[in-house]
Amino acid sequence: MEAAHSPQSTVVTGLVGELATRSEEFRTRWAAHNVKAHRHGVKQFRHPDVGDLSLTYNVFDITGAGGLSLVGYTAEPQSPSEQALRLLAIVAATDHTPTDTPSTATE
């Protein structure tokens, strides 16, 4: 994505050059010129506790924050991915250990 935003960047061109010298697969894929900033789409994830997730993402630029953006992920309603995210939310809400628990023991 950075290559699409800053194609003349010496950092980007240096990294591309290094990767191209080390990986045939990278050279082949880079030569296809499929380099662009993807603003929306679907990504696949594999979570160790709930398995495969298929989430739609959208990228929103943060106005006035020079190159920063916010990426939001959502699951299709009623999908297995939505059910998995709900399960993860429950686990996150209930599976915590307080770090500043006051002592209840009296001496």
C-alpha positions, -999 to 999 in steps of 0.1 A, spaced: 0 0 0 29 23 8 43 17 -27 10 30 -41 11 61 -20 48 69 -23 62 51 -53 94 73 -53 102 66 -16 138 55 -11 127 33 18 100 16 -3 123 11 -33 150 -2 -11 127 -28 5 113 -38 -29 148 -43 -42 159 -64 -12 128 -86 -14 132 -90 -52 167 -103 -48 157 -128 -22 124 -142 -35 114 -155 -69 77 -155 -58 80 -118 -48 96 -109 -81 68 -126 -100 40 -110 -80 57 -76 -81 61 -77 -118 23 -81 -122 20 -45 -109 -10 -53 -88 -1 -26 -63 -28 -3 -52 -45 9 -21 -74 -14 -13 -101 7 4 -127 -21 9 -130 -59 4 -131 -91 23 -103 -107 43 -101 -142 56 -87 -148 91 -81 -180 111 -85 -175 149 -71 -202 171 -103 -204 193 -131 -199 168 -117 -209 135 -122 -193 101 -136 -158 98 -147 -139 67 -148 -102 74 -156 -72 52 -133 -43 57 -135 -6 49 -107 19 52 -114 55 63 -89 83 60 -85 104 92 -87 140 80 -58 161 91 -38 132 104 -13 129 76 -15 94 62 -34 77 91 -65 57 85 -90 36 104 -99 1 92 -132 -13 103 -141 -50 100 -176 -64 100 -192 -98 96 -223 -105 75 -254 -107 97 -264 -142 108 -232 -156 94 -208 -181 111 -183 -152 113 -208 -130 132 -214 -159 156 -177 -163 161 -172 -126 168 -200 -127 193 -184 -156 211 -150 -138 211 -167 -107 226 -182 -128 254 -149 -145 261 -131 -111 262 -157 -96 285 -157 -125 310 -121 -137 308 -101 -111 326 -79 -111 357 -80 -79 377 -45 -65 383 -53 -40 411 -76 -61 433 -76 -47 468 -67 -71 496 -97 -83 516 -76 -101 542 -75 -85 577 -46 -89 601 
